[in-house]
Amino acid sequence: MRLRPLLSGGDRRSIAQSKRVLALVRANPARVAEVAALEGDPDWLVTQRAIDLLEKLARENRAWVEPHKHLFIGALADSDKWEIRLQVVRAVSLFEWTPAERTRVLEILRRDVDHPQTFVKAWALDSLATLSQQDATLTRVVRRYLGAFERSGSKALAARARQIRERLDQPATGRG
């Protein structure tokens, strides 16, 4: 069974048959490559759903997606579709990167923490905060944005800032 037809159709709020694709890939992880191959699909919704699945799979088993992690720092990171950029900023902190790749990751996150779309902005800061746990040089930037999010007047941004602050303020043994 081909995966692409299961990811097509509907509108930007629809996930099509993403749950079915997720089950198929979990049953046969070699199919991650088929999902990754959809990153350049002419239908941007198919691309978005594929990238969403890759991000979900990376949270479950990073090794499955590792060979395709470069998709998250390539052209997709500069998409004009906020739904795609959201998946990018959610995923980049899940992987190990070379110094050059890490520069690109930080460029993406620093840019998107100022994105006009609230979800993109919030998840970009979340990923920056995750990276700051291994790189203290990011702490000042993260703390500055936490304060800005808390003062923003946006309940969603303030709530995300509180969650991030609580996570960062936990003792090192409490992080997972």
Secondary structure as UniProt FT lines:
FT   HELIX           4..7
FT   TURN            12..13
FT   TURN            16..17
FT   HELIX           18..27
FT   HELIX           29..31
FT   HELIX           32..36
FT   HELIX           37..40
FT   HELIX           44..60
FT   HELIX           62..65
FT   HELIX           66..73
FT   HELIX           75..78
FT   HELIX           82..91
FT   HELIX           92..94
FT   HELIX           99..112
FT   TURN            113..114
FT   HELIX           118..132
FT   TURN            133..134
FT   HELIX           136..138
FT   HELIX           139..150
FT   HELIX           155..169
FT   HELIX           172..174
//
